[in-house]
Amino acid sequence: MSYQLLHRCSAAVVDIAVSPLGHLIYFATTSCAGWGLLAALTVRAPNRRPRGIDMLFTAVSAATVSSMSAAEMEVFSDGQLVVLTVLMLSGGEVFLSFLGLVSKLMILRNDSYQPVPATTEDPPSPRPPGDAEAEDPLRRGSPEASRNGYQRVPPTADHPDPPRRRDAVCSLVCIVLAILLVANVGGAAAVAAYIYAAPGARWTLSRKSLGVGIFAVFTTVSTFANCGFVPTNENMMVFSRDLPLLVLLAALALVGNTLFPQVLAACVHVVWRLRPEEPPVPMMIPGETTGYDHLLPPLRCRMLAATVAFFIAMQAALLCGMEWGGALRGLSAVEKVVNAVSLAVNSRHTGESTLDLSTLAPAVVVLMIRCRRRSRVRGDRRATGAAGASSAGEL
């Protein structure tokens, strides 16, 4: 009875978690919790403390990675920046898709055993030693195959072997978790290493009373989650000459959004090649139909990468052509090109900017709005599909 109750409770929890109501509860809870923590912690400048509604707006913006703030970022203390970092991480597209995979894994584990009515039939007659059903207790419904009335469902043509599906989803969970850790931890370490090696960047942070560690973690998580918050009032404009930092953050922004399927497919391919002695699970074969919308076939991965490169090159070329002597003046030729590429990448994803957007030509602004809208719609569809795939039953 205890196992049946646990099974039903866990199934109910998973059903709520993958429903639209579960999504609403998730974002409302994280936003309210973040708001409460922001209001409880002290600010860096007590005489410039934001209003309660401004705190709420900033918390909701961080949880939904919309990068809109009604308060200056430099008034927040280190503790409040940590709260915003957690909110941005919990609302990132890759992290939400990871939660969708975890919920799918829980569903598969619950579906591996289904209740079967107790019968009073005679025990099965003995079979020859070579008989498959006699050798496999799961096929003949022996006591070893059941747990308090729950029996494993045998595989059918429409539904493959549940353990194989579960192993496939478990492998994807591990791969996505590894990407999350490498991108955030490795990215923060790289940002911190550059700041320590660049006297100008380190002096900028010290002038603003920002620690290198908190800046590196906050900026890395914000960029990878495609939020766009930076713990400086000028956003990234104070780092317009720090080219390695701009390139690193642009790469993080791409990996956290439109290039995530390519990175995921490459990791899946590597894992598949490292285990050639075992037959690959259908989920792990690149190009197969899966329940995880981010895992695309190789052809679609190449087409998506080409599309991303085309739009970035087009935006950067237009920006250089129209703003070479305008918003980009005062920079060297290499700095102008890197800033243009960085702005092209961030305008489609994070919203970080190394230039004053009010000085850009209207044609450049219109192009950025158009490209950002298409990028966000495509990203939101992938995130919704990945989070809702656990209830679609595709695996």
C-alpha positions in Angstrom: 0.0 0.0 0.0 2.8 2.4 0.8 4.4 1.8 -2.6 1.1 2.4 -4.4 0.6 5.6 -2.5 4.1 6.8 -3.2 3.7 6.0 -6.9 0.4 7.9 -7.2 1.7 10.9 -5.3 4.8 11.1 -7.4 2.8 10.7 -10.6 0.5 13.5 -9.5 3.4 15.8 -8.7 5.0 15.2 -12.1 1.6 15.8 -13.9 1.3 19.2 -12.2 4.9 20.1 -12.8 4.6 19.7 -16.6 1.2 21.4 -16.9 0.7 25.1 -17.7 -0.4 25.5 -14.1 2.9 24.1 -13.0 4.8 26.6 -15.2 2.7 29.4 -13.7 3.4 28.2 -10.2 7.1 27.9 -10.9 7.6 31.4 -12.3 5.3 33.0 -9.7 7.1 31.2 -6.8 10.6 32.1 -8.1 9.6 35.7 -8.7 8.0 36.2 -5.3 10.8 34.4 -3.5 13.4 36.6 -5.4 11.4 39.7 -4.6 11.3 38.9 -0.9 15.0 38.2 -0.7 15.8 41.4 -2.6 13.7 43.4 -0.3 15.1 41.8 2.8 18.8 42.3 1.9 20.5 45.6 2.3 21.5 47.6 -0.8 24.9 49.0 -1.5 23.8 52.6 -1.2 21.1 52.9 1.5 20.1 56.4 0.4 19.3 55.1 -3.1 17.3 52.1 -2.1 14.8 51.1 -4.9 11.1 51.0 -4.2 9.3 47.8 -3.5 7.6 47.8 -6.9 10.9 48.3 -8.6 12.3 45.3 -6.7 9.4 43.2 -7.8 9.8 44.3 -11.4 13.5 43.5 -11.4 12.9 40.0 -9.8 10.2 39.1 -12.4 12.5 40.4 -15.2 15.4 38.3 -13.9 13.2 35.2 -13.5 11.7 35.6 -17.0 15.1 36.6 -18.5 13.6 39.7 -20.1 16.5 42.0 -18.9 14.3 45.0 -17.9 15.1 46.8 -14.7 13.5 49.8 -13.0 16.6 50.3 -10.7 20.2 51.0 -11.2 22.2 47.8 -11.1 25.1 49.3 -9.1 22.8 49.9 -6.1 22.4 46.2 -5.5 24.7 44.6 -2.9 26.6 41.3 -3.5 23.9 39.3 -1.8 21.2 40.8 -4.0 23.3 40.1 -7.1 23.5 36.5 -6.0 19.7 36.4 -5.7 19.4 37.8 -9.2 21.9 35.3 -10.5 19.9 32.4 -9.1 16.7 33.9 -10.7 18.3 34.2 -14.1 19.7 30.7 -13.9 16.3 29.3 -12.9 14.6 31.1 -15.9 17.2 30.2 -18.5 16.0 28.3 -21.6 18.6 25.5 -21.2 17.9 25.1 -17.5 14.1 24.9 -18.2 14.7 22.3 -20.8 16.8 20.4 -18.3 13.9 20.4 -15.9 11.7 19.1 -18.7 14.0 16.2 -19.2 14.0 15.5 -15.5 10.2 15.4 -15.4 10.2 13.1 -18.5 12.6 10.8 -16.6 10.3 10.7 -13.6 7.3 9.9 -15.8 9.2 7.1 -17.5 10.2 5.6 -14.1 6.5 5.8 -13.0 5.3 4.3 -16.2 7.7 1.4 -16.0 5.3 -0.2 -13.4 1.6 -0.2 -13.8 -1.0 -1.6 -11.4 -2.2 -5.1 -12.2 -5.2 -6.7 -10.5 -4.5 -9.6 -8.2 -5.5 -12.9 -9.7 -6.2 -16.3 -8.2 -4.9 -18.3 -11.2 -2.7 -21.3 -10.7 1.0 -20.7 -10.9 2.4 -21.1 -14.4 3.4 -24.6 -15.4 7.2 -25.3 -15.7 8.6 -24.6 -19.2 11.6 -26.0 -20.9 15.0 -24.5 -19.9 15.4 -22.8 -23.3 12.0 -21.1 -23.2 12.3 -17.3 -23.2 9.4 -16.7 -20.9 10.6 -19.2 -18.4 14.1 -17.6 -18.3 12.7 -14.0 -18.0 10.6 -13.5 -14.9 9.5 -10.1 -16.2 7.7 -11.7 -19.1 5.8 -14.3 -17.1 4.6 -12.0 -14.4 6.4 -13.7 -11.5 6.6 -12.2 -8.0 10.1 -10.9 -8.9 8.5 -8.7 -11.6 6.0 -7.0 -9.4 6.1 -4.7 -6.4 3.0 -4.8 -4.3 0.7 -5.2 -7.3 2.9 -3.2 -9.8 4.3 -5.0 -12.8 6.6 -3.8 -15.5 4.9 -3.2 -18.8 6.3 -5.4 -21.6 7.6 -3.6 -24.7 5.3 -3.4 -27.8 5.7 -2.2 -31.3 4.3 1.3 -30.5 6.1 1.6 -27.2 9.8 0.5 -27.0 11.3 -1.1 -24.0 10.8 1.3 -21.1 14.3 0.8 -19.7 15.8 1.7 -23.1 13.8 4.9 -23.2 14.6 5.7 -19.6 18.3 5.1 -20.2 18.2 7.4 -23.3 16.5 10.2 -21.3 18.9 9.7 -18.4 21.8 10.1 -20.8 20.4 13.3 -22.2 19.9 14.6 -18.6 23.6 14.0 -17.9 24.7 15.6 -21.2 22.6 18.7 -20.7 23.7 19.0 -17.0 27.3 18.7 -18.2 26.8 21.5 -20.7 25.2 23.7 -18.0 28.1 23.2 -15.6 30.8 23.6 -18.2 29.2 26.8 -19.7 28.5 28.5 -16.4 31.4 27.3 -14.3 34.0 27.4 -17.1 32.7 30.6 -18.5 32.8 32.3 -15.1 36.4 31.1 -14.6 37.4 32.4 -18.0 35.8 35.8 -17.4 37.5 36.0 -14.0 40.9 35.0 -15.5 40.7 37.7 -18.1 39.7 40.4 -15.7 42.7 39.5 -13.4 44.9 39.6 -16.5 43.6 42.9 -17.8 44.5 45.9 -15.6 41.9 48.1 -17.4 39.0 45.8 -16.7 40.1 45.2 -13.1 40.4 48.9 -12.5 36.8 49.4 -13.9 35.4 46.9 -11.4 37.3 48.4 -8.5 36.1 51.9 -9.4 32.6 50.6 -9.2 33.2 48.6 -6.0 32.4 45.3 -7.7 34.3 42.1 -6.9 35.8 40.1 -9.7 34.1 36.8 -8.6 30.6 38.2 -8.3 30.9 40.1 -11.6 32.2 37.0 -13.5 29.5 34.7 -12.1 26.7 37.2 -12.6 27.7 38.2 -16.1 28.3 34.6 -17.2 24.9 33.3 -15.9 23.1 36.3 -17.4 24.7 35.9 -20.8 24.2 32.1 -21.0 20.6 32.4 -19.8 20.1 35.2 -22.4 18.9 37.7 -19.8 21.3 40.6 -20.5 21.7 42.0 -17.0 25.2 43.3 -16.2 26.0 44.6 -12.7 27.0 48.0 -14.1 24.8 51.0 -14.9 26.4 51.3 -18.4 25.9 47.7 -19.3 28.9 46.5 -21.3 29.8 50.0 -22.7 32.6 50.3 -20.1 34.2 47.1 -21.6 34.0 48.1 -25.3 37.8 47.9 -25.6 38.1 44.5 -23.8 37.9 42.4 -27.0 38.6 38.9 -25.5 35.8 39.5 -23.0 33.3 40.5 -25.7 34.2 37.4 -27.8 33.8 35.1 -24.8 30.4 36.6 -23.9 29.2 36.4 -27.5 30.1 32.7 -27.6 28.2 32.1 -24.4 25.2 33.9 -25.7 25.1 31.7 -28.8 25.7 28.5 -26.9 22.8 29.4 -24.6 20.4 30.0 -27.5 20.6 29.2 -31.2 23.8 27.2 -31.1 22.7 25.0 -28.2 21.3 22.3 -30.6 24.7 22.1 -32.4 26.6 21.7 -29.1 24.1 19.2 -27.8 24.3 17.1 -31.0 28.1 17.2 -30.9 28.1 15.9 -27.3 25.6 13.2 -28.2 27.7 12.2 -31.1 30.8 12.0 -28.9 29.0 9.9 -26.3 27.7 7.6 -29.0 31.2 7.1 -30.5 32.7 6.4 -27.1 30.4 3.4 -26.6 30.6 1.5 -30.0 30.4 -1.9 -28.3 26.8 -1.3 -27.2 23.8 -0.9 -29.6 22.8 2.8 -29.5 19.5 3.7 -28.0 17.1 5.2 -30.6 17.1 8.4 -28.6 20.9 8.8 -28.9 21.1 8.4 -32.7 21.6 11.8 -34.2 18.8 12.6 -36.6 16.1 10.4 -35.0 12.8 11.8 -33.9 13.0 12.5 -30.2 10.9 14.1 -27.5 13.6 16.7 -26.8 13.1 19.6 -29.2 16.7 20.8 -28.9 18.1 17.6 -30.2 17.9 18.2 -34.0 19.0 16.1 -37.0 22.4 16.9 -38.5 21.0 18.6 -41.5 18.8 21.0 -39.4 21.8 21.7 -37.2 23.9 22.8 -40.2 21.1 24.9 -41.6 20.5 26.6 -38.2 24.2 27.3 -37.9 24.3 28.8 -41.4 21.3 30.9 -40.6 22.8 32.2 -37.4 26.1 33.1 -39.2 24.3 34.8 -42.0 22.2 37.1 -39.8 25.2 37.9 -37.6 27.3 38.8 -40.6 24.5 40.8 -42.1 23.9 42.8 -39.0 27.6 43.4 -38.3 28.2 44.5 -41.9 25.3 46.9 -41.8 26.4 48.3 -38.5 30.0 48.8 -39.7 28.8 50.4 -42.9 26.5 52.9 -41.3 28.2 53.6 -37.9 31.9 53.4 -38.8 32.3 57.1 -38.2 29.3 57.4 -35.9 28.6 55.2 -32.8 31.8 53.3 -33.4 34.1 56.4 -33.6 37.0 56.5 -31.3 37.7 52.7 -31.6 40.4 51.0 -33.7 39.4 49.0 -36.8 39.6 45.7 -35.0 37.7 47.1 -32.0 35.0 48.4 -34.3 34.5 45.0 -36.0 34.5 43.1 -32.7 32.0 45.5 -31.2 29.8 45.3 -34.2 29.8 41.5 -34.1 29.2 41.6 -30.3 26.2 43.9 -30.8 24.8 41.8 -33.6 24.9 38.7 -31.4 23.6 40.3 -28.3 20.8 42.2 -30.1 19.4 38.8 -31.2 19.7 37.1 -27.8 20.8 38.8 -24.6 20.3 42.5 -25.0 23.8 43.4 -23.7 25.3 46.4 -25.5 28.7 48.0 -25.9 27.3 51.0 -27.7 24.8 53.7 -26.9 21.7 52.5 -28.8 20.2 56.0 -28.9 23.1 57.0 -31.3 22.4 54.2 -33.8 20.8 54.9 -37.2 17.1 54.1 -37.4 17.7 51.4 -40.1 20.1 49.6 -37.7 17.6 49.7 -34.9 14.8 48.4 -37.0 16.9 45.5 -38.2 17.9 44.6 -34.7 14.3 44.7 -33.5 13.3 42.4 -36.4 16.1 39.9 -35.8 15.6 39.9 -32.1 11.8 39.3 -32.5 12.4 36.3 -34.8 15.1 34.9 -32.5 13.0 35.2 -29.3 9.9 33.6 -30.9 12.0 30.7 -32.2 13.7 30.3 -28.8 10.4 30.5 -26.9 8.9 27.8 -29.1 11.8 25.5 -28.4 11.7 26.1 -24.7 7.9 25.5 -24.6 8.3 22.3 -26.6 11.2 21.0 -24.5 9.4 21.7 -21.3 6.1 20.2 -22.5 7.6 17.2 -24.3 7.5 15.3 -21.0 3.7 15.2 -21.3 3.6 14.5 -25.0 4.5 10.9 -24.8 6.9 11.0 -27.7 9.6 8.9 -26.1 
